Amino acid sequence: MVVTIFRSRLKPEVQEEYAPLAARMSELAASMPGYISHKGFVAEDGERLTLVEFESEEAQRAWARYGAR
């Protein structure tokens, strides 16, 4: 298994725009071959952490290349 970690903090002015975008990114990730799961966490100070699991490095790289388009 390969785990990708994203760490971020949203600017207050984009909070409302983020939810639909995050939902779409979740759909795309889940549709990729080799996808296992993802989970998101938000700290009290607003920092976000997302863990994405794939079966292999090859599957993770394919997802990264797909997202770069």
Secondary structure by P-SEA (a helix, b strand, c coil): cbbbbbbbcccccaaaaaaaaaaaaaaaaaacccccbbbbbbcccbbbbbbbbcccaaaaaaaaaaaac
